[in-house]
Amino acid sequence: MVRPHKLEKYFVTSERFELERIDFLMLLFIMYIFSCSYIYWTGWGRTPKIERARLDGTGRNVFITNGIQIPNGLALDESDKKLYWAGKDFNGHGIIEAVSLDGLNRNVIFRRSGYHPFSLDIFQDFVYWSDWEKNAVLRINKTNGGVDEVIVNGVNKPMGLKILHQRTEIHGKNL
């Protein structure tokens, strides 16, 4: 059982970042997107949602609320300027969705029964995710979905997943 969490202050690098005392039931994932000056997070609560705010704490809003049941992992594709999330849908199917950072062009990349995507990351043309029902790390094409491919098998309830590669990072700008 995941215990409810309370987020009061969050630190990004050495600068203090405050959101107005946010109480969440089941705050799961927080990610910041430095190049876009936003922080995104998922919440299960009564109304499952993905929220965002500027890094200085202003501009807090609900980014995605309709049609999501259990939003778990978040990942950013900076090259395509899309936010991806993974979890379960209302029918209990594993699901991975993407939306452009302006909140438009939302689409389902992956939806299948027998899966439970938990954490995910983007690298090149693929979405990689850890899956609690398959006990594996898998990948799928980020554009058209297609057939999933098992990368690592036999991992019991894999949690976090991060792709590390020597790639050029996009540096943020001060706003």
C-alpha positions as a Markdown table, in Angstrom:
| # | Residue | x | y | z |
|---|---|---|---|---|
| 1 | Met | 0.0 | 0.0 | 0.0 |
| 2 | Val | 1.4 | 3.4 | -1.0 |
| 3 | Arg | 0.9 | 5.9 | 1.7 |
| 4 | Pro | -0.5 | 9.4 | 1.0 |
| 5 | His | 2.3 | 12.0 | 0.6 |
| 6 | Lys | 2.3 | 15.7 | 1.2 |
| 7 | Leu | 4.4 | 17.9 | -1.0 |
| 8 | Glu | 5.2 | 21.2 | 0.6 |
| 9 | Lys | 8.5 | 22.3 | -0.9 |
| 10 | Tyr | 10.6 | 21.0 | -3.7 |
| 11 | Phe | 14.1 | 22.0 | -4.6 |
| 12 | Val | 15.4 | 22.3 | -8.2 |
| 13 | Thr | 19.2 | 22.7 | -8.3 |
| 14 | Ser | 20.1 | 25.3 | -5.7 |
| 15 | Glu | 17.0 | 27.4 | -6.1 |
| 16 | Arg | 14.1 | 27.1 | -3.8 |
| 17 | Phe | 10.9 | 26.0 | -5.5 |
| 18 | Glu | 7.6 | 26.2 | -3.7 |
| 19 | Leu | 4.1 | 25.1 | -4.6 |
| 20 | Glu | 1.3 | 26.4 | -2.4 |
| 21 | Arg | 1.1 | 23.5 | 0.1 |
| 22 | Ile | -0.3 | 20.8 | -2.1 |
| 23 | Asp | -2.0 | 17.9 | -0.4 |
| 24 | Phe | -2.1 | 14.7 | -2.5 |
| 25 | Leu | -3.6 | 11.4 | -2.0 |
| 26 | Met | -1.1 | 9.1 | -3.8 |
| 27 | Leu | 1.4 | 11.6 | -5.3 |
| 28 | Leu | 3.5 | 9.3 | -7.5 |
| 29 | Phe | 5.7 | 10.9 | -10.0 |
| 30 | Ile | 7.3 | 14.3 | -10.2 |
| 31 | Met | 9.4 | 15.4 | -13.1 |
| 32 | Tyr | 10.7 | 18.8 | -14.0 |
| 33 | Ile | 11.3 | 19.9 | -17.5 |
| 34 | Phe | 14.1 | 22.5 | -17.2 |
| 35 | Ser | 14.1 | 23.5 | -20.9 |
| 36 | Cys | 10.4 | 24.4 | -20.7 |
| 37 | Ser | 10.5 | 25.8 | -17.2 |
| 38 | Tyr | 7.7 | 23.5 | -16.0 |
| 39 | Ile | 7.4 | 20.8 | -13.4 |
| 40 | Tyr | 4.8 | 18.0 | -14.0 |
| 41 | Trp | 3.4 | 15.5 | -11.5 |
| 42 | Thr | 0.8 | 12.7 | -11.3 |
| 43 | Gly | -1.8 | 12.3 | -8.6 |
| 44 | Trp | -4.2 | 9.4 | -8.1 |
| 45 | Gly | -6.6 | 10.8 | -5.5 |
| 46 | Arg | -10.3 | 11.1 | -6.1 |
| 47 | Thr | -9.7 | 12.6 | -9.5 |
| 48 | Pro | -6.6 | 11.1 | -11.1 |
| 49 | Lys | -4.7 | 13.7 | -13.0 |
| 50 | Ile | -1.5 | 15.2 | -14.3 |
| 51 | Glu | -0.7 | 18.7 | -13.1 |
| 52 | Arg | 1.9 | 21.2 | -14.0 |
| 53 | Ala | 3.3 | 24.5 | -12.7 |
| 54 | Arg | 6.2 | 26.8 | -13.7 |
| 55 | Leu | 9.5 | 26.2 | -11.8 |
| 56 | Asp | 8.8 | 29.3 | -9.7 |
| 57 | Gly | 5.5 | 27.9 | -8.5 |
| 58 | Thr | 3.2 | 30.1 | -10.6 |
| 59 | Gly | 0.8 | 28.9 | -13.3 |
| 60 | Arg | -0.3 | 25.8 | -11.5 |
| 61 | Asn | -3.0 | 24.0 | -13.5 |
| 62 | Val | -4.5 | 20.6 | -14.2 |
| 63 | Phe | -2.8 | 19.5 | -17.5 |
| 64 | Ile | -4.7 | 16.1 | -18.0 |
| 65 | Thr | -7.7 | 14.8 | -16.1 |
| 66 | Asn | -10.1 | 13.2 | -18.5 |
| 67 | Gly | -9.8 | 9.5 | -19.4 |
| 68 | Ile | -7.0 | 8.6 | -17.0 |
| 69 | Gln | -7.3 | 6.1 | -14.2 |
| 70 | Ile | -3.9 | 5.4 | -12.7 |
| 71 | Pro | -1.2 | 7.7 | -14.1 |
| 72 | Asn | 2.1 | 6.2 | -13.0 |
| 73 | Gly | 5.3 | 7.2 | -14.9 |
| 74 | Leu | 6.0 | 10.4 | -16.8 |
| 75 | Ala | 8.7 | 11.0 | -19.5 |
| 76 | Leu | 9.5 | 13.8 | -21.7 |
| 77 | Asp | 10.5 | 13.6 | -25.4 |
| 78 | Glu | 12.3 | 17.0 | -25.7 |
| 79 | Ser | 12.9 | 16.5 | -29.5 |
| 80 | Asp | 9.2 | 16.0 | -30.3 |
| 81 | Lys | 8.0 | 18.2 | -27.4 |
| 82 | Lys | 5.7 | 15.6 | -26.0 |
| 83 | Leu | 4.9 | 14.3 | -22.5 |
| 84 | Tyr | 4.3 | 10.6 | -22.1 |
| 85 | Trp | 2.7 | 8.8 | -19.3 |
| 86 | Ala | 2.0 | 5.2 | -18.4 |
| 87 | Gly | -0.5 | 3.3 | -16.2 |
| 88 | Lys | -3.8 | 1.6 | -16.3 |
| 89 | Asp | -7.0 | 2.6 | -18.0 |
| 90 | Phe | -10.6 | 2.3 | -16.8 |
| 91 | Asn | -10.8 | -1.3 | -18.1 |
| 92 | Gly | -7.6 | -2.4 | -16.4 |
| 93 | His | -5.5 | -2.4 | -19.6 |
| 94 | Gly | -1.9 | -1.2 | -19.5 |
| 95 | Ile | -1.7 | 2.1 | -21.3 |
| 96 | Ile | 0.9 | 4.5 | -22.6 |
| 97 | Glu | -0.2 | 7.9 | -23.9 |
| 98 | Ala | 1.4 | 11.0 | -25.3 |
| 99 | Val | 0.4 | 14.6 | -25.6 |
| 100 | Ser | 2.1 | 17.7 | -27.0 |
| 101 | Leu | 3.4 | 20.2 | -24.4 |
| 102 | Asp | 0.6 | 22.6 | -25.3 |
| 103 | Gly | -1.9 | 20.0 | -24.2 |
| 104 | Leu | -3.1 | 19.2 | -27.7 |
| 105 | Asn | -2.7 | 16.2 | -29.9 |
| 106 | Arg | -3.2 | 13.5 | -27.3 |
| 107 | Asn | -2.9 | 9.9 | -28.5 |
| 108 | Val | -2.7 | 6.4 | -27.2 |
| 109 | Ile | 0.6 | 4.7 | -28.1 |
| 110 | Phe | -0.1 | 1.4 | -26.4 |
| 111 | Arg | -3.2 | -0.2 | -24.8 |
| 112 | Arg | -3.3 | -3.9 | -24.0 |
| 113 | Ser | -4.6 | -6.3 | -21.3 |
| 114 | Gly | -2.1 | -8.2 | -19.3 |
| 115 | Tyr | 0.2 | -5.3 | -18.9 |
| 116 | His | 0.9 | -2.7 | -16.1 |
| 117 | Pro | 3.4 | -0.1 | -17.3 |
| 118 | Phe | 4.9 | 1.7 | -14.3 |
| 119 | Ser | 7.9 | 3.8 | -15.2 |
| 120 | Leu | 9.0 | 4.9 | -18.6 |
| 121 | Asp | 11.6 | 6.8 | -20.6 |
| 122 | Ile | 12.1 | 7.9 | -24.2 |
| 123 | Phe | 15.2 | 7.2 | -26.3 |
| 124 | Gln | 15.4 | 7.8 | -30.0 |
| 125 | Asp | 12.4 | 6.3 | -31.7 |
| 126 | Phe | 11.2 | 4.1 | -28.7 |
| 127 | Val | 9.3 | 4.3 | -25.5 |
| 128 | Tyr | 10.9 | 2.0 | -22.8 |
| 129 | Trp | 8.9 | 1.0 | -19.8 |
| 130 | Ser | 9.0 | -1.2 | -16.7 |
| 131 | Asp | 6.0 | -3.5 | -16.4 |
| 132 | Trp | 4.6 | -5.0 | -13.2 |
| 133 | Glu | 2.5 | -7.7 | -14.8 |
| 134 | Lys | 5.2 | -8.9 | -17.3 |
| 135 | Asn | 8.0 | -8.5 | -14.7 |
| 136 | Ala | 10.1 | -7.0 | -17.5 |
| 137 | Val | 11.4 | -4.0 | -19.3 |
| 138 | Leu | 9.9 | -3.5 | -22.7 |
| 139 | Arg | 9.9 | -1.1 | -25.6 |
| 140 | Ile | 7.6 | 0.1 | -28.4 |
| 141 | Asn | 7.9 | 2.5 | -31.3 |
| 142 | Lys | 6.9 | 6.0 | -29.9 |
| 143 | Thr | 5.1 | 7.0 | -33.1 |
| 144 | Asn | 3.0 | 4.1 | -34.3 |
| 145 | Gly | 3.1 | 1.6 | -31.4 |
| 146 | Gly | 3.3 | -1.7 | -33.1 |
| 147 | Val | 4.6 | -4.9 | -31.5 |
| 148 | Asp | 6.3 | -4.6 | -28.1 |
| 149 | Glu | 9.7 | -6.0 | -27.6 |
| 150 | Val | 11.0 | -7.4 | -24.3 |
| 151 | Ile | 14.4 | -6.0 | -23.4 |
| 152 | Val | 15.0 | -7.5 | -20.0 |
| 153 | Asn | 12.9 | -10.3 | -18.6 |
| 154 | Gly | 12.5 | -11.8 | -15.1 |
| 155 | Val | 12.6 | -8.6 | -13.0 |
| 156 | Asn | 10.2 | -8.7 | -10.1 |
| 157 | Lys | 8.0 | -5.5 | -10.1 |
| 158 | Pro | 10.5 | -3.3 | -11.8 |
| 159 | Met | 10.1 | 0.3 | -10.5 |
| 160 | Gly | 12.2 | 3.1 | -11.9 |
| 161 | Leu | 13.6 | 3.2 | -15.4 |
| 162 | Lys | 16.0 | 5.7 | -16.8 |
| 163 | Ile | 17.9 | 5.5 | -20.1 |
| 164 | Leu | 21.4 | 6.9 | -19.8 |
| 165 | His | 23.3 | 7.9 | -23.0 |
| 166 | Gln | 25.9 | 10.4 | -24.0 |
| 167 | Arg | 23.6 | 12.8 | -25.8 |
| 168 | Thr | 23.4 | 16.5 | -26.1 |
| 169 | Glu | 21.2 | 17.9 | -23.4 |
| 170 | Ile | 18.9 | 20.8 | -24.1 |
| 171 | His | 19.8 | 23.6 | -21.7 |
| 172 | Gly | 17.0 | 25.7 | -20.2 |
| 173 | Lys | 16.5 | 29.4 | -20.3 |
| 174 | Asn | 15.9 | 31.8 | -17.5 |
| 175 | Leu | 12.4 | 33.3 | -17.6 |
